[in-house]
């Protein structure tokens, strides 16, 4: 483990078992972290996790997003292929926000669609979210069908970025000009 792991935070202690994991002081929780060495922006911390292994997986995902195949991970990169495809087109902040929002069983809750997560696998409900100014995330609603949540994300993305929007489905499926003109009521 690198020495950078040990100085990540004064309110925590670096894991002896996993790279990029710290045990939170006075809590029975773990947190993953990774240094963004390419952009010199400091340490990016993920959410709190009950299990050390979950924090290690969060670290791995963020490290792979920031550093690519050269990232030092706790588990083989092949274990993350599905999730890496999901976050490939996301900005660093979108990916970090998604990872932070998943406090347990990361891969179980990530949708195959951009801007969609499942907070409760037992109900089968999917939440769509948008990214506003200063990368603040906001809910676009909860949906019974994953594809409907993905379409809600697409519409919001088009509303914000017009013809330059990155969408889950072909932008040709949407009336871009009408969406851009329409006012968005949720935030």
PyMOL commands that set and color helices and strands:
alter all, ss='L'
color gray80, all
select helices_A, chain A and resi 3-6+52-70+77-87+92-101+106-109+133-135+146-164+171-173+176-181
alter helices_A, ss='H'
color red, helices_A
select strands_A, chain A and resi 12-14+21-24+30-35+43-49+116-120+125-131+137-143
alter strands_A, ss='S'
color yellow, strands_A
deselect
rebuild
show_as cartoon
